[in-house]
């Protein structure tokens, strides 16, 4: 007697989206299963609050379910979800941070991508002095301390690994604006990490 074969779901995302657009709840549930954790992690990194992230997750998929019939497939389905998630997350921040120092809608100069900073360079890699877990914690804290307009761009481009074009689409920004904000985020992170590791030991860095 032969044992029953396990059924592996190999349905392509395009097929699932097409079925969901036709009102198939099973297909939509599979899309939720595939992307739910990523959407939640992104919302958590932006809002920095578990309750808000859970609310965002629910709102994202509620809105996605309501409007999936209008999704035309010009971008990836996940990019579309990201755009909804970012909007919902930033609305949470606006409600919580009425006295924030940096406006989420503050315009950013995009005419030039050059910024002059005196930063340290590593003469030996941080891995030679610090554990991977400690490095991850330091990096996460540095990312979390970025202003939302920079943190969001950095998360989408360098953590979620969306392309510049996809990041621009998700945030409804121009490509130059994304590049400018990403550069500023990376420079700010470098400065924060430089100071952090400098405190750990003067022999780690040599200033330019």
N, C-alpha and C positions, 0 to 999 in steps of 0.2 A: 504494500500500500504506500503510495507516494505521499509525502507530506505537502500540505498546501503551501504555495509560494506566497511570500510576503508581497504585498502590493506597494510599489514605490511610486510616489507622486512625482511624475516627470513633466507635468503640464507646464508649458512655458508661461512666463508672466504675461506675454502678449495675449495668449489664449484666455488666461484667467481674467484679464482686464476686459476682453471682448465679451466674455460670458457675464461678468459683473455688470457691464453696461446694458446688458439685456435683462437685468434684474435677477440674476442667479445669486442667491444668498450664500450658497456653498462656495462658489468661486470667490466671492468677496471675503468670506471667512478665511479662506486660504491666503488671500493677500494680507489680511490682518495678521495671520500667524507668521507670515514671512517677514513682515516689516514692523510689527508691533514693538519688539524689543528695541530696535534701532531708533524708532520714533520716540520712545520713552526716554532712552538714554540721552538723545539730543535735547529733548525738552528739559530734562533734569539738569543738564550742563548749562542751559541758558537761564532757567529760572532759579536753579540752586535750591529747589524746594520740592520735596517728594510729593506733597499733596498737590501742589500746582502742576507738577509733571504728570501726575495721574489724571488731573482734570484736562490738561492739554491733550493727553493721549485719547481720552474719550471724545473730546471735541473734534480732534483731527479725523477720527474714523467715522464719527457721526456726520460731519460735513462731507467727508469723502463719499460715504454711502449715499448721501442726499444728492450729491452733484456728480457722481461717477458717470452718469449717462452723458454728461457734457464734456467729459474728458476726451480730447480729440487725439491724444497720442503723439503730439508734436514733441513731447519730452518724455523722459522715463517716468513711470508711475511713481517711483520713489522720490524723484525730484519734485513732482507735484505734491506729494505728501509732505515733503520737507518744507515747501513754501507755506502750506497751511500750518504746519507745526511751528515754524518760526513766527508767523503772524500771531498765532495764539499765545506763544510763549512771551513775546514782546508785550502783548496786551496785559498779560499777568504782571510783568515787570512794571508797566506804566501804572497799574493800579496800586502796586505795593510800594513803588518808589517815587512818590510825588515830589519828594525833596531830593531826588538824585542829583549828583553833581554834573553829570554829563547827560544831555538829552539824547534819547534814542533816535530822535529825528534830526539831530544836529548835522548840518551839511558838512561834508568833508571835501577838502581841496583835492582835485584829481588832475590838475594840470601838470604836476611833476611828481615822479615817484622817488625822487632822491631825498634822503634825509641824512644829515650829518650827525653822527653819534660817536662819542669816544667810548668804546666798549672793550672789554677784556677778551683775550683769546686764551683758549685752553692749551697749555703746554703738555698736559697729559689728560687723557680722557677721563670724564667723571666716573666712568665705570671702574677705573683703577682705584678709586677712593671710596665710592659709595655703592651700596647694594642697589640692584634693579628696583626693588620695592621702594627704597628711599627716593630714588630718582623719579619714579612714577608719581609718588606723593608730592614731591617738590614741583614737578611739572604741572600736575593737576591743580595745585594751589595757585601757581602762577597764571594758568589759563583762567581759573575762576575769578582772579582779581582783575582781569582785563575789563575795560568798559564794555557794556553789552554790544555796542556797534562794532567793536573789534573782535570780541570773543566769538560772536556769531559767525563772522566771516572765517575766522581761523578754524572753528569747529567744522564748518561745512567743507572747507578746502583741504585742510591738513589732517583732520581727524576722520571725517566721513569720506574724504578723498573724492569729492565732487570736482569736476573740472571747473576752471574759471568761468566758462560759459554757463554751466549748470548752476554754479553758485550765484552768478549774476541773475539768472532767471528765477531762482528760488527766492532771492531777496528783493527782486524787482529793482535792481541797480544796474548801472552801466558797467561794462567791463573795466574801464579805467577806475571807477569808484571801488570796485572789488579789489583791484590790484593795489590801489592806494591804501585801503583799509587793511589789507592783508600784510602789506609791507610794514605799516605802523604796528600791527599786532605782533609780528615777528620781532621787530626791533624792541618793543616793550618787553616781550618775553625774554629776549636775550639779556636785556639790562637787569631784569628781575633775577634771572638765573645767575648772572654774573655776580650780583651782590650776594645772593644766597650762598654760592659756593665759595666766594671770597671769605665769607664769615667762617666757613668750615675749615679753612686753612690757607694761609697766604702763599704757600708754595704751589697752589693749584694754578694760579694765574700769573701772567706777566702782562702788564699794560702796554698798549701800543705807544 
